[in-house]
Each structure stands twice: as structure tokens, then as C-alpha cells.
Amino acid sequence: MKFIAVATLALASTASAFVPVSTPFGVATSLDAKHVQNKAAKKANHNRPKKSRPSDINRKPVVYPSFEKPSEYTISDAPAAPVTKKSE
């Protein structure tokens, strides 16, 4: 019985540590982060190997051949052919 009373008293005394203190200027709890965490892409770029060789530093970007996008529809003078289902 004494153990339960002591445990309850200890729990009640430590619970006040989690209650924010009220001041005339508002609540005194600040939830600002001290150090912002890098997100996945920024962290991955930060951990990439550094370019130390002159051949890496002065490398030009790859030039890819230009791609002509084909037209989606072609206009034809031929009459429209009906679409039929192939029989097996």
C-alpha cells in the first residue's frame, strides 16, 4: 500500500514538468527546431563524392540528339475503313 502511495506521489510530482508555464506574455514553451533536418534529396546531394580531378570539374554536359515528336494524327484523303474484330 505504501509503495502505491509513493508511486502515485512521484508520478504527480513529475507530471507538472510537462505542463507549459503560463506567463503574462503567453505560453513559455517554444517549439522551434534548433537544427533543420535535411530532406532526402538534399542529403543525397550533400553526400555525393566531390569533383577533385580537373577532368571531372571541367566536364561538359552530355549533348543528346534532338527528338522530333511525331504528329499524333495524320490526315488522309482515303475513306475511313471500319474496324473489325479478327476471328481466330
C-alpha positions as CSV (number, residue, x, y, z in Angstrom):
1,M,0.0,0.0,0.0
2,K,2.8,2.4,0.8
3,F,4.5,1.6,-2.5
4,I,1.4,2.6,-4.4
5,A,1.1,5.8,-2.5
6,V,4.7,6.7,-3.1
7,A,4.5,5.8,-6.8
8,T,1.4,8.0,-7.2
9,L,3.0,10.9,-5.3
10,A,6.1,10.6,-7.5
11,L,4.0,10.4,-10.7
12,A,2.0,13.5,-9.7
13,S,5.2,15.5,-8.9
14,T,6.8,14.7,-12.3
15,A,3.7,15.4,-14.3
16,S,3.9,19.1,-13.6
17,A,7.2,19.1,-15.6
18,F,5.2,18.6,-18.8
19,V,2.7,21.3,-18.3
20,P,3.6,24.6,-20.0
21,V,4.2,27.5,-17.7
22,S,1.8,30.4,-18.3
23,T,3.3,33.9,-18.3
24,P,1.7,37.3,-18.8
25,F,3.1,37.2,-22.4
26,G,1.6,33.8,-23.3
27,V,2.8,30.2,-23.0
28,A,6.6,29.9,-22.3
29,T,7.1,26.8,-24.4
30,S,8.9,27.3,-27.7
31,L,8.7,24.5,-30.3
32,D,11.2,25.9,-32.8
33,A,13.7,23.4,-34.1
34,K,17.3,24.2,-33.3
35,H,18.7,22.5,-36.4
36,V,16.6,21.9,-39.5
37,Q,16.9,18.3,-40.8
38,N,17.9,17.9,-44.5
39,K,15.4,16.1,-46.6
40,A,16.2,13.1,-48.7
41,A,17.3,14.7,-52.0
42,K,19.3,17.5,-50.3
43,K,21.1,14.9,-48.0
44,A,21.8,12.7,-51.0
45,N,23.4,15.6,-52.9
46,H,25.4,16.6,-49.8
47,N,26.9,13.1,-49.5
48,R,27.9,12.7,-53.2
49,P,31.6,12.4,-54.0
50,K,33.4,15.7,-54.6
51,K,34.8,16.6,-58.0
52,S,38.6,16.8,-57.3
53,R,40.1,16.0,-60.7
54,P,40.3,18.7,-63.4
55,S,38.7,16.3,-65.9
56,D,35.7,16.0,-63.7
57,I,35.4,19.7,-62.8
58,N,35.7,20.8,-66.5
59,R,33.5,18.2,-68.0
60,K,30.8,19.4,-70.4
61,P,27.3,18.2,-70.1
62,V,26.2,15.4,-72.5
63,V,24.6,16.6,-75.7
64,Y,21.7,14.3,-76.6
65,P,20.3,14.2,-80.2
66,S,17.2,16.3,-80.7
67,F,13.9,14.3,-80.8
68,E,11.2,15.2,-83.2
69,K,7.9,14.3,-81.7
70,P,5.7,12.6,-84.3
71,S,2.3,14.0,-85.0
72,E,-0.4,12.2,-83.1
73,Y,-2.9,12.2,-86.0
74,T,-2.3,12.1,-89.7
75,I,-4.9,13.5,-92.1
76,S,-5.6,11.3,-95.0
77,D,-7.9,11.6,-98.1
78,A,-8.7,7.9,-98.1
79,P,-12.1,6.9,-96.9
80,A,-12.3,5.6,-93.4
81,A,-12.1,1.8,-93.0
82,P,-14.3,0.1,-90.5
83,V,-12.6,-1.6,-87.6
84,T,-13.4,-5.3,-87.5
85,K,-12.6,-7.8,-84.9
86,K,-10.2,-10.5,-86.0
87,S,-11.6,-14.0,-85.9
88,E,-9.4,-16.8,-84.7
